[in-house]
Amino acid sequence: MISSFKVPSIRDIVSSSNRIQQYIHKTPVLTSTSINELIGASLYFKCENYQKVGAFKIRGATNAILQLNDKEKTNGVVTHSSGNHGQAIALAAKWFNSKAYIIMPENSAKPKIEAIRGYGAEIIFCGPTQRDREVTVENLITKTNAHFIHPYDDDRIICGQATAAKEFMEEMPDLDYIIAPIGGGGLISGTILSAQYFNPKTKIIGVEPQEVDDAYQSLKAGVLQKNGTINTLADGLRASLSERTFSIIKNGIHEIITISEAEMIKAMRLVWERMKIIIEPSSATVMAAALKQKEKLKGKKIGLIITGGNVDLEALPFTTHSY
C-alpha cells in the first residue's frame, strides 16, 4: 500500500505523453561498442541531453503548464530550481504567454542562469538550502499570486517525467534494467511507474551521489530522511525527496546505488571521450553506477537515462578536480 498519496495511473501518463508530444523532442537512444565491452553488457543511453533546454525537465514543465487555467497563466508561474527545471519552466511559460519567476540558489551554474534569463524569466536568487528556496517562493507568491509548480512534488511533473521511460521502453522493450539518477525523485518516480505499467519485467535502479544520499538512507531507514549536505558536483541532484516521491520509490525501486564524486567524474569523462556527447555530472551518475556494478550487470540489457547536458565549459570537473 502506497501511503496516503494517490499514485498517477497509466491513463495519467498516456494522457501526459499525448499532451506534450508536439512540444518536445523524441530523444535518441545511443550505444557504444567500447563501453559495452568495458562493462560486459549491452548499454543503451536515452539521451535527454538532446532534449529541449538540454534536459528531460521540459517534459514535466510542459505537462504542468498545459494544465493551468487562464487565470493561473495570467498570474504567472513560480518555481525553485538549481537550473534545469528552472530552464524548462521558463521556456514552457514563454511558449504559453505566462510570466515565469525562477528562484535559484546563489551558487547555481552560470550557463543555467544565463539560459533562464535568455528564455525571458525573472530570476530571484536565494541561499543554498531547501528552506531558503521555500521561504523565497512563499514571499514571491504573496507579492504576485503566481502559481507554484514544484520541481518534483507534483503529479503533473512526475507524469511528464515518466514519458522519458515510456518512450525508452517503447523503443527498447526488452531491457533488464533502467538506471536513472535520483534528486528530488520526480524522474525516478515517473520511471518506476512507467516500468510498472508498460514493462513490469524491467527493474529500476536509482543512483545518487554519496554526499546527497537521502533516497538510499530513507530506503534503509524506512522513513523519509533529508540530506545533511549539498556538497556534490551533481547540482541537479542536491534536492531531498518528498513524501510523495519517496512513497513511490519505496514501493517500486529495485535498488539504489551510491557513488563517490571521483566515480562520477571518471564516468563523465568516459562518456565524453568514448561517445563524443556532452553530459553533465548528474547524468554521469548512471554510467558510474554501471561501472561500479558491472559484475552484477554482466550480460544484461541496461538502459541509462542521460538526464541532461548543461555544463559550464569553463569549469569541467575532470580538468578542475583531482581524482
Backbone hydrogen bonds, N-H to C=O, Kabsch-Sander energy under -0.5 kcal/mol:
donor,donor_aa,acceptor,acceptor_aa,energy
3,S,1,M,-1.1
7,V,5,F,-0.7
13,I,9,S,-1.8
14,V,10,I,-2.5
15,S,11,R,-2.7
16,S,12,D,-2.0
17,S,13,I,-2.4
18,N,14,V,-2.4
19,R,15,S,-2.3
20,I,16,S,-2.2
21,Q,17,S,-1.1
23,Y,20,I,-2.1
24,I,20,I,-1.1
27,T,25,H,-1.0
30,L,28,P,-0.5
30,L,45,F,-2.4
36,N,32,S,-2.5
37,E,33,T,-2.2
38,L,34,S,-1.8
39,I,35,I,-2.3
40,G,36,N,-2.7
41,A,36,N,-1.3
42,S,300,K,-2.5
43,L,41,A,-0.7
44,Y,302,I,-2.8
45,F,30,L,-3.3
46,K,44,Y,-0.6
46,K,304,L,-2.7
47,C,28,P,-2.6
47,C,45,F,-0.9
48,E,46,K,-1.6
48,E,306,I,-1.7
50,Y,47,C,-1.5
51,Q,48,E,-1.3
54,G,51,Q,-2.3
55,A,52,K,-1.0
56,F,307,T,-1.9
58,I,55,A,-1.2
59,R,56,F,-2.2
60,G,56,F,-0.6
61,A,57,K,-2.2
62,T,58,I,-2.2
63,N,59,R,-2.0
64,A,60,G,-2.4
65,I,61,A,-2.5
66,L,62,T,-2.3
67,Q,63,N,-0.5
67,Q,64,A,-1.1
68,L,65,I,-1.5
73,K,69,N,-2.3
74,T,70,D,-2.3
75,N,71,K,-2.1
76,G,72,E,-1.0
77,V,99,K,-3.0
78,V,147,H,-2.4
79,T,101,Y,-1.8
81,S,103,I,-2.6
87,Q,83,G,-2.6
88,A,84,N,-2.2
89,I,85,H,-2.7
90,A,86,G,-2.4
91,L,87,Q,-2.5
92,A,88,A,-2.7
93,A,89,I,-2.6
94,K,90,A,-1.7
95,W,91,L,-2.3
96,F,92,A,-1.6
97,N,94,K,-1.3
98,S,93,A,-2.8
99,K,73,K,-0.6
101,Y,77,V,-2.7
102,I,122,E,-3.0
103,I,79,T,-3.1
103,I,101,Y,-0.6
104,M,102,I,-0.6
104,M,124,I,-2.1
106,E,126,C,-2.1
108,S,105,P,-1.8
109,A,82,S,-0.5
112,K,109,A,-0.6
113,I,109,A,-1.9
114,E,110,K,-2.6
115,A,111,P,-2.0
116,I,112,K,-2.1
117,R,113,I,-2.2
118,G,114,E,-2.1
119,Y,115,A,-1.3
120,G,117,R,-1.7
121,A,116,I,-1.6
122,E,100,A,-2.6
123,I,121,A,-0.5
124,I,102,I,-2.5
126,C,104,M,-2.2
133,R,129,T,-1.7
134,E,130,Q,-2.4
135,V,131,R,-2.6
136,T,132,D,-2.0
137,V,133,R,-2.3
138,E,134,E,-2.5
139,N,135,V,-2.3
140,L,136,T,-2.0
141,I,137,V,-2.6
142,T,138,E,-2.0
143,K,139,N,-1.6
144,T,140,L,-2.4
145,N,141,I,-2.8
147,H,76,G,-3.2
149,I,78,V,-2.5
150,H,148,F,-0.6
154,D,152,Y,-1.9
158,I,154,D,-2.5
159,C,155,D,-2.6
160,G,156,R,-1.7
161,Q,157,I,-2.7
162,A,158,I,-1.9
163,T,159,C,-0.6
163,T,160,G,-1.1
164,A,161,Q,-1.5
165,A,161,Q,-0.6
166,K,162,A,-2.0
167,E,163,T,-2.4
168,F,164,A,-2.2
169,M,165,A,-2.9
170,E,166,K,-1.7
171,E,167,E,-1.8
172,M,168,F,-2.7
175,L,172,M,-0.9
176,D,301,K,-2.5
177,Y,301,K,-1.6
178,I,203,K,-2.2
179,I,303,G,-3.3
180,A,205,I,-2.2
182,I,207,V,-2.1
189,S,185,G,-2.0
190,G,186,G,-2.1
191,T,187,L,-2.7
192,I,188,I,-2.5
193,L,189,S,-2.3
194,S,190,G,-2.4
195,A,191,T,-2.3
196,Q,192,I,-2.5
197,Y,193,L,-2.3
198,F,194,S,-3.1
199,N,194,S,-0.5
199,N,195,A,-1.9
202,T,199,N,-2.1
203,K,176,D,-2.6
203,K,201,K,-0.5
205,I,178,I,-2.8
205,I,203,K,-0.5
206,G,255,E,-2.7
207,V,180,A,-1.5
208,E,257,I,-2.0
210,Q,259,I,-2.7
212,V,209,P,-1.4
213,D,210,Q,-0.8
217,Q,213,D,-2.5
218,S,214,D,-2.7
219,L,215,A,-2.5
220,K,216,Y,-2.0
221,A,217,Q,-2.4
222,G,218,S,-2.4
229,T,211,E,-0.5
232,T,230,I,-2.0
235,D,233,L,-2.1
237,L,234,A,-2.3
238,R,235,D,-0.9
242,S,184,G,-0.8
246,F,242,S,-2.6
247,S,243,E,-2.1
248,I,244,R,-1.2
249,I,245,T,-2.5
250,K,246,F,-2.9
251,N,247,S,-0.6
252,G,249,I,-1.5
253,I,249,I,-2.7
254,H,204,I,-2.8
255,E,204,I,-1.0
257,I,206,G,-2.9
259,I,208,E,-1.7
264,M,260,S,-2.0
265,I,261,E,-2.4
266,K,262,A,-2.4
267,A,263,E,-2.0
268,M,264,M,-2.4
269,R,265,I,-2.3
270,L,266,K,-2.2
271,V,267,A,-2.2
272,W,268,M,-2.2
273,E,269,R,-2.8
274,R,270,L,-3.1
275,M,271,V,-2.2
276,K,271,V,-0.7
276,K,272,W,-0.9
277,I,271,V,-0.7
279,I,277,I,-0.6
280,E,308,G,-2.1
283,S,280,E,-0.8
284,A,280,E,-1.6
285,T,281,P,-0.8
285,T,282,S,-0.7
286,V,283,S,-1.3
287,M,283,S,-0.6
288,A,284,A,-2.4
289,A,285,T,-2.2
290,A,286,V,-1.9
291,L,287,M,-2.2
292,K,288,A,-2.3
293,Q,289,A,-2.0
294,K,291,L,-0.9
297,L,293,Q,-2.0
298,K,294,K,-0.7
299,G,40,G,-3.0
300,K,297,L,-2.2
302,I,42,S,-3.1
302,I,300,K,-0.6
303,G,177,Y,-3.2
304,L,44,Y,-3.1
305,I,179,I,-2.3
306,I,46,K,-2.3
306,I,304,L,-0.9
307,T,305,I,-1.0
309,G,54,G,-2.2
311,V,309,G,-1.0
313,L,311,V,-0.9
315,A,312,D,-2.0
319,T,316,L,-1.8
320,T,316,L,-1.4
321,H,317,P,-1.6
